[in-house]
C-alpha cells in the first residue's frame, strides 16, 4: 500500500506540474496567439505518455486489488 500511495502522490504531483507549466507558458507572452505545431506535438506526446503510465498503474494487480476492496467495502456497508 505504501508503494501505491507514493505512486499516486507522484502522479498527482506530475499532473500539477504539467498543468502549472502549461498555464505559465500560456501567460508568458501576450503577443502569442496560440501554440505552434511543435508545441502541439510535444503536448500530445506528453499527454499520451501520461495516459500510458496511468493505464499501466491502474491495471496493475495491486491497484485492481485495492479498488476491488474499496468497492466491496462500499457495497457491504450496513445502513
DSSP file (Angstrom, degrees, kcal/mol; ACC not computed):
  #  RESIDUE AA STRUCTURE BP1 BP2  ACC     N-H-->O    O-->H-N    N-H-->O    O-->H-N    TCO  KAPPA ALPHA  PHI   PSI    X-CA   Y-CA   Z-CA
    1    1 A X     >        0   0    0      0, 0.0     4,-2.3     0, 0.0     5,-0.2   0.000 360.0 360.0 360.0 -30.5    0.0    0.0    0.0
    2    2 A X  H  >  +     0   0    0      2,-0.2     4,-2.5     1,-0.2     5,-0.2   0.902 360.0  48.8 -65.0 -41.0    2.9    2.3    0.6
    3    3 A X  H  > S+     0   0    0      2,-0.2     4,-2.5     1,-0.2    -1,-0.2   0.914 111.8  49.3 -65.1 -41.4    4.1    1.9   -3.0
    4    4 A X  H  > S+     0   0    0      2,-0.2     4,-2.4     1,-0.2    -2,-0.2   0.903 112.2  48.2 -64.5 -40.2    0.6    2.6   -4.3
    5    5 A X  H  X S+     0   0    0     -4,-2.3     4,-2.4     2,-0.2    -2,-0.2   0.926 113.3  46.2 -66.8 -44.1    0.3    5.7   -2.2
    6    6 A X  H  X S+     0   0    0     -4,-2.5     4,-2.2     2,-0.2    -2,-0.2   0.874 112.8  50.7 -67.5 -35.2    3.7    7.1   -3.2
    7    7 A X  H  X S+     0   0    0     -4,-2.5     4,-2.5     2,-0.2    -1,-0.2   0.904 109.6  50.9 -66.5 -40.6    2.9    6.3   -6.8
    8    8 A X  H  X S+     0   0    0     -4,-2.4     4,-2.3     2,-0.2    -2,-0.2   0.911 110.3  48.9 -61.7 -42.7   -0.4    8.1   -6.5
    9    9 A X  H  X S+     0   0    0     -4,-2.4     4,-2.7     1,-0.2    -1,-0.2   0.897 110.5  51.8 -63.7 -39.5    1.3   11.1   -5.0
   10   10 A X  H  X S+     0   0    0     -4,-2.2     4,-2.5     2,-0.2    -2,-0.2   0.927 110.2  48.1 -62.2 -45.2    3.9   11.1   -7.8
   11   11 A X  H  X S+     0   0    0     -4,-2.5     4,-2.4     2,-0.2    -2,-0.2   0.907 113.2  47.6 -63.9 -41.2    1.2   11.0  -10.5
   12   12 A X  H  X S+     0   0    0     -4,-2.3     4,-2.5     2,-0.2    -2,-0.2   0.932 112.9  47.8 -65.8 -44.9   -0.7   13.9   -8.8
   13   13 A X  H  X S+     0   0    0     -4,-2.7     4,-2.3     1,-0.2    -2,-0.2   0.884 111.9  50.9 -64.7 -36.2    2.4   16.0   -8.5
   14   14 A X  H  X S+     0   0    0     -4,-2.5     4,-2.4    -5,-0.2    -1,-0.2   0.923 110.6  48.4 -64.6 -44.1    3.4   15.3  -12.1
   15   15 A X  H  X S+     0   0    0     -4,-2.4     4,-2.5     2,-0.2    -2,-0.2   0.913 112.3  48.7 -62.7 -42.4   -0.1   16.3  -13.3
   16   16 A X  H  X S+     0   0    0     -4,-2.5     4,-2.8     1,-0.2     5,-0.2   0.907 110.7  51.2 -63.7 -41.1    0.0   19.5  -11.2
   17   17 A X  H  X S+     0   0    0     -4,-2.3     4,-2.3     2,-0.2    -2,-0.2   0.912 111.2  47.5 -62.3 -43.0    3.5   20.3  -12.6
   18   18 A X  H  X S+     0   0    0     -4,-2.4     4,-2.3     2,-0.2    -2,-0.2   0.923 113.0  48.3 -64.1 -44.3    2.3   19.8  -16.2
   19   19 A X  H  X S+     0   0    0     -4,-2.5     4,-2.5     1,-0.2    -2,-0.2   0.918 112.3  48.4 -64.2 -43.6   -0.8   22.0  -15.6
   20   20 A X  H  X S+     0   0    0     -4,-2.8     4,-2.8     1,-0.2     5,-0.2   0.900 111.3  51.3 -63.4 -39.7    1.3   24.8  -13.9
   21   21 A X  H  X S+     0   0    0     -4,-2.3     4,-2.2    -5,-0.2    -2,-0.2   0.905 111.4  46.6 -63.9 -41.5    3.8   24.7  -16.8
   22   22 A X  H  X S+     0   0    0     -4,-2.3     4,-1.8     2,-0.2    -2,-0.2   0.915 114.0  48.5 -66.4 -42.4    1.1   25.0  -19.4
   23   23 A X  H  X S+     0   0    0     -4,-2.5     4,-1.5     2,-0.2    -2,-0.2   0.919 113.9  45.2 -65.5 -43.3   -0.6   27.8  -17.5
   24   24 A X  H  X S+     0   0    0     -4,-2.8     4,-0.7     1,-0.2    -1,-0.2   0.885 112.9  50.8 -69.9 -36.2    2.7   29.8  -17.0
   25   25 A X  H  X S+     0   0    0     -4,-2.2     4,-0.5    -5,-0.2     3,-0.4   0.849 107.8  54.8 -66.6 -32.3    3.7   29.2  -20.6
   26   26 A X  H  < S+     0   0    0     -4,-1.8     3,-0.2     1,-0.2    -1,-0.2   0.875 114.6  37.5 -69.4 -36.9    0.3   30.5  -21.8
   27   27 A X  H  < S+     0   0    0     -4,-1.5    -1,-0.2     1,-0.2    -2,-0.2   0.417  91.1  94.7 -95.8   1.9    0.6   33.7  -19.9
   28   28 A X  H  < S+     0   0    0     -4,-0.7     2,-0.4    -3,-0.4    -1,-0.2   0.932  96.1  18.3 -61.1 -48.3    4.3   34.3  -20.5
   29   29 A X     <  -     0   0    0     -4,-0.5     3,-0.5    -3,-0.2    -1,-0.2  -0.986  58.4-157.6-129.1 135.5    3.9   36.5  -23.6
   30   30 A X  S    S+     0   0    0     -2,-0.4    -1,-0.1     1,-0.2    -2,-0.1   0.669  89.3  68.7 -81.5 -16.4    0.8   38.3  -24.6
   31   31 A X  S    S+     0   0    0      2,-0.0     2,-0.4     0, 0.0    -1,-0.2   0.694  75.6  97.1 -78.8 -17.6    1.9   38.5  -28.2
   32   32 A X        -     0   0    0     -3,-0.5     3,-0.1     1,-0.2    -3,-0.0  -0.577  55.6-165.8 -73.8 127.8    1.5   34.7  -28.8
   33   33 A X        -     0   0    0     -2,-0.4     2,-0.3     1,-0.2    -1,-0.2   0.740  63.5 -40.9 -83.9 -24.0   -1.8   34.0  -30.4
   34   34 A X  S    S-     0   0    0      0, 0.0    -1,-0.2     0, 0.0     2,-0.2  -0.976  79.5 -49.4 179.7-174.9   -1.6   30.3  -29.7
   35   35 A X        -     0   0    0     -2,-0.3     2,-0.1    -3,-0.1    -9,-0.0  -0.494  50.4-127.8 -79.6 148.5    0.5   27.2  -29.7
   36   36 A X     >  -     0   0    0     -2,-0.2     4,-2.2     1,-0.1     5,-0.2  -0.348  32.3 -97.7 -84.0 173.7    2.7   26.3  -32.6
   37   37 A X  H  > S+     0   0    0      1,-0.2     4,-2.3     2,-0.2     5,-0.1   0.881 124.4  53.1 -61.1 -39.6    2.7   22.9  -34.3
   38   38 A X  H  > S+     0   0    0      2,-0.2     4,-2.5     1,-0.2    -1,-0.2   0.894 108.2  50.4 -64.3 -39.8    5.7   21.8  -32.3
   39   39 A X  H  > S+     0   0    0      2,-0.2     4,-2.6     1,-0.2    -1,-0.2   0.897 110.2  49.9 -65.5 -39.9    4.1   22.8  -29.0
   40   40 A X  H  X S+     0   0    0     -4,-2.2     4,-2.5     2,-0.2    -2,-0.2   0.913 111.1  49.8 -62.1 -41.9    1.0   20.8  -30.0
   41   41 A X  H  X S+     0   0    0     -4,-2.3     4,-2.4     2,-0.2    -2,-0.2   0.924 112.8  45.6 -64.4 -44.8    3.2   17.8  -30.9
   42   42 A X  H  X S+     0   0    0     -4,-2.5     4,-2.5     1,-0.2    -1,-0.2   0.915 114.0  49.5 -65.0 -42.8    5.1   17.9  -27.6
   43   43 A X  H  X S+     0   0    0     -4,-2.6     4,-2.3    -5,-0.2    -2,-0.2   0.892 111.5  48.9 -63.1 -39.6    1.8   18.4  -25.6
   44   44 A X  H  X S+     0   0    0     -4,-2.5     4,-2.3     2,-0.2    -2,-0.2   0.912 112.1  47.9 -66.7 -43.1    0.2   15.4  -27.4
   45   45 A X  H  X S+     0   0    0     -4,-2.4     4,-2.5     2,-0.2    -2,-0.2   0.911 112.6  49.3 -64.2 -42.1    3.2   13.2  -26.8
   46   46 A X  H  X S+     0   0    0     -4,-2.5     4,-2.4     2,-0.2    -2,-0.2   0.908 111.6  48.9 -63.8 -41.7    3.3   14.2  -23.1
   47   47 A X  H  X S+     0   0    0     -4,-2.3     4,-2.3     2,-0.2    -2,-0.2   0.901 112.3  48.3 -64.8 -40.9   -0.4   13.5  -22.8
   48   48 A X  H  X S+     0   0    0     -4,-2.3     4,-2.4     2,-0.2    -2,-0.2   0.895 111.7  49.5 -66.8 -40.0   -0.1   10.1  -24.4
   49   49 A X  H  X S+     0   0    0     -4,-2.5     4,-2.4     2,-0.2    -2,-0.2   0.916 112.2  48.0 -64.7 -42.7    2.9    9.2  -22.2
   50   50 A X  H  X S+     0   0    0     -4,-2.4     4,-2.6     1,-0.2    -2,-0.2   0.900 111.6  50.4 -64.4 -40.4    1.0   10.2  -19.1
   51   51 A X  H  X S+     0   0    0     -4,-2.3     4,-2.5     2,-0.2    -2,-0.2   0.897 110.5  49.5 -64.2 -40.8   -2.1    8.2  -20.3
   52   52 A X  H  X S+     0   0    0     -4,-2.4     4,-2.3     2,-0.2    -2,-0.2   0.913 112.3  47.7 -64.8 -42.7    0.0    5.1  -20.9
   53   53 A X  H  X S+     0   0    0     -4,-2.4     4,-2.2     2,-0.2    -2,-0.2   0.922 112.7  48.6 -63.3 -44.4    1.6    5.4  -17.5
   54   54 A X  H  X S+     0   0    0     -4,-2.6     4,-2.8     1,-0.2     5,-0.2   0.894 110.4  51.7 -63.8 -39.9   -1.7    5.9  -15.8
   55   55 A X  H  X S+     0   0    0     -4,-2.5     4,-2.1     2,-0.2    -1,-0.2   0.920 109.6  49.7 -61.7 -44.6   -3.2    2.9  -17.7
   56   56 A X  H  < S+     0   0    0     -4,-2.3     4,-0.3     1,-0.2    -2,-0.2   0.902 113.7  46.2 -61.5 -41.2   -0.3    0.7  -16.5
   57   57 A X  H >< S+     0   0    0     -4,-2.2     3,-1.2     1,-0.2     6,-0.3   0.941 113.5  47.1 -67.6 -47.4   -0.7    1.8  -12.9
   58   58 A X  H 3< S+     0   0    0     -4,-2.8    -1,-0.2     1,-0.3    -2,-0.2   0.828 113.5  48.3 -67.5 -31.3   -4.5    1.4  -12.9
   59   59 A X  T 3< S+     0   0    0     -4,-2.1    -1,-0.3    -5,-0.2    -2,-0.2   0.412  85.7 114.2 -90.9   3.8   -4.3   -2.1  -14.5
   60   60 A X  S <> S-     0   0    0     -3,-1.2     4,-2.4    -4,-0.3     5,-0.2  -0.398  77.9-118.0 -70.5 154.3   -1.6   -3.4  -12.1
   61   61 A X  H  > S+     0   0    0      1,-0.2     4,-2.4     2,-0.2     5,-0.2   0.852 111.3  54.9 -64.5 -35.7   -2.7   -6.2   -9.8
   62   62 A X  H  > S+     0   0    0      2,-0.2     4,-2.3     1,-0.2    -1,-0.2   0.933 111.5  43.1 -63.8 -45.7   -2.1   -4.1   -6.6
   63   63 A X  H  > S+     0   0    0     -6,-0.3     4,-3.0     2,-0.2     5,-0.2   0.897 112.9  52.2 -69.4 -39.7   -4.3   -1.3   -7.7
   64   64 A X  H  X S+     0   0    0     -4,-2.4     4,-2.5     2,-0.2    -1,-0.2   0.913 111.4  47.5 -61.9 -41.3   -7.0   -3.6   -9.0
   65   65 A X  H  X S+     0   0    0     -4,-2.4     4,-2.2     2,-0.2    -2,-0.2   0.907 112.7  49.6 -63.9 -41.3   -7.0   -5.4   -5.6
   66   66 A X  H  X S+     0   0    0     -4,-2.3     4,-2.0     2,-0.2    -2,-0.2   0.931 113.4  44.9 -63.0 -47.0   -7.1   -2.1   -3.8
   67   67 A X  H  X S+     0   0    0     -4,-3.0     4,-2.5     1,-0.2     5,-0.2   0.884 111.8  52.6 -66.0 -38.5  -10.1   -0.8   -6.0
   68   68 A X  H  X S+     0   0    0     -4,-2.5     4,-2.6    -5,-0.2    -1,-0.2   0.901 109.5  50.0 -62.5 -40.4  -11.9   -4.2   -5.6
   69   69 A X  H  X S+     0   0    0     -4,-2.2     4,-2.6     2,-0.2    -2,-0.2   0.896 110.4  49.4 -64.0 -41.1  -11.5   -3.9   -1.8
   70   70 A X  H  X S+     0   0    0     -4,-2.0     4,-2.2     2,-0.2    -2,-0.2   0.933 113.9  44.9 -64.6 -45.7  -12.9   -0.4   -1.8
   71   71 A X  H  X S+     0   0    0     -4,-2.5     4,-2.1     2,-0.2    -2,-0.2   0.916 113.0  51.2 -64.8 -42.3  -15.9   -1.3   -3.9
   72   72 A X  H  X S+     0   0    0     -4,-2.6     4,-1.3     1,-0.2    -2,-0.2   0.926 111.6  46.7 -60.9 -45.8  -16.5   -4.4   -1.8
   73   73 A X  H  < S+     0   0    0     -4,-2.6    -1,-0.2     1,-0.2    -2,-0.2   0.883 111.2  52.6 -64.4 -37.0  -16.4   -2.5    1.4
   74   74 A X  H >< S+     0   0    0     -4,-2.2     3,-0.8     1,-0.2    -1,-0.2   0.858 109.7  48.7 -67.2 -33.9  -18.7    0.2    0.0
   75   75 A X  H 3< S+     0   0    0     -4,-2.1    -1,-0.2     1,-0.2    -2,-0.2   0.742 111.3  50.1 -77.0 -22.1  -21.3   -2.4   -1.1
   76   76 A X  T 3< S+     0   0    0     -4,-1.3     2,-0.4    -5,-0.2    -1,-0.2   0.124  76.4 127.9-104.9  21.1  -21.2   -4.1    2.3
   77   77 A X    <   -     0   0    0     -3,-0.8     2,-0.2    -5,-0.1    -3,-0.0  -0.646  61.2-123.9 -76.7 127.3  -21.8   -1.0    4.4
   78   78 A X              0   0    0     -2,-0.4    -2,-0.1     1,-0.1    -1,-0.1  -0.476 360.0 360.0 -72.6 142.7  -24.7   -1.5    6.8
   79   79 A X              0   0    0     -2,-0.2    -1,-0.1     0, 0.0    -2,-0.0   0.400 360.0 360.0-100.0 360.0  -27.5    1.1    6.6
